[in-house]
Amino acid sequence: MHEVSLIYEVLLHVEQASRQGGMNKVTIIKLTIGEQMMVMPEALQFAFDTLRKGPAAEAELKWEIIEGIYFYIDYIEGEESSD
């Protein structure tokens, strides 16, 4: 089940990007996934629900399946810190 390692890496990148972007809360994470990556959407969502914490603790995971062997974060939406 490589979905766990994929989501783990996504969450590391999201945490780093949210800190750099001044976001204290991530609301949406949108992934683009190539169908040849053989990712099971249910397993991906389960891994996300299990591993999410910090700024992404309440985030919604969205994805788009496309042709190819792609896997990348399309965009992150969130709320900025009020500091």
Secondary structure, DSSP 8 states (H G I E B T S, - for coil): -THHHHHHHHHHHHHHHHHHTTEEEEEEEEEEEEGGG---HHHHHHHHHHH--GGGTT-EEEEEEESSS-EEEEEEEEEE---
